[in-house]
Amino acid sequence: MYSDFSTPIDQSSIACVIYWAYNFFDMEPFAYDLDEKDIKKERRKARELRASQWWKRRCAKGVCHYCGKKTPPGELTMDHIVPVSRGGKSTKGNIVPACKACNTKKKQLLPMEWEEYLSKR
């Protein structure tokens, strides 16, 4: 299968989009029934990424992913865009630097829930 941009799309990606759309439009809570072993595995992977040069370069930019404010690199925290507790993985595509204020406010919200939260402020 191919998208409009001629990029290959696998069946699991399509299933994810369909599942996301179903939950978004029905406003059902989006959560996985994860066991403690899976959560610990993802947290371990996050710790490994935190020690990587990739993460250090991301933080060196000194910009919060959510509010865009300049923040000293040492004060940036690691945030999972899709939280581990909601089925997110500790991968480079799902981890961003965030200031403590944004990370605290975002808590365990998904991107669309975070956008809704911001629009109501």
N, C-alpha and C positions, 0 to 999 in steps of 0.2 A: 504494500500500500504506500501511497505517496501523498504528501500534503500539497497545498498550492505552491509551496516553495521547492518542490521536488526533493524534499528531505524524506528519507525512509521513516516510516512510523510502524512500530511493532504493535501487536495486538494488546499487550499489557498497557501500553501508553493510551490506547483508545479506551480500554476498560477504565483506566484511572480518570480520564476526562469525563466519561459517561457517569461514573460514580460521583465525581465532584459535582457535575451539573445536577444530578438527581438530588444530592444533598443540599446544594445551594438553593435551588428553586423551590424545594419543599421545606427549606429552612430546618431540616433535621440536624441534630447535632452530629458532627463528623468526628468519630472517635473509633479507634481500634481496640479490640480486646487483647491488649498486649500483656504478656506475662513478664514477670520481674527479670527473667533471664534476658529477654530481648531488650528491655530498657537498659539494663546494665551493660550489655554489649554495645549499644549505641552511645552510651555515656563514655565508655572506654575509648571508642573510636573518636569521640569529640576531644577527649584529653590528648590523644595522639595528634590530632590535627592542631590543637592549641600549641603544641610544642614544635610544629613544623615551620619551615621558612615561609611557606605560602601564607600562613596565618599572620606571621610577623610582618610580612609585606602589606597584607590587608590592613592591619592595625597602624602601620607606619604612616598611612595616608591620613590618619587622624580625623576621619569623617564618619559620623553615625549614619548607618544605612537608612534609618527611618526619618529622622528630622533633618539630616544634612548638616548639622552643626559641627564645627571644628571642635574636636575633643582630644585631649592629650592621649597618645597611644596607650599608655598604661592604665587609663581610665575606661577604655572601651571593653565591653563584655562580649562574649560569644553568644549569639542568639540563633536558634533554629527557626527558620521562616515557618516551616511546618513543625510544630513542637514534637519531640520524641513521644510524649504521652498521647499525641493525636496521630501517631503513625509515621512521623517524619524520620528521616535517616540522618546520620552524621556524615554528610558528604559535602564536598566543596560547593555544590550548587544549592545546598539548603542551609548553609551557615554564613552569617553576616556579622560584621562588627556593629554593635549598638551601644549608645551611651546608657549609663545605668538608669536614667530616668525613663527612656523609651522602653528598655528591656523590662523594667518593673511594671510599667503600664500595660505593655503588650501581654504579659503573663503567658497564657497558653492559647492565645487567639490565633486563628488561621488568618492568612492575608486578607480574605474578604471580610472577616469579622473585625480585623484591625481597621480596615478602611471605613467600615460602618461606624466603629467607635470614634474615629477621627471626625467623621462627617457630623456627628451629633454634638461635638464639643463646641 
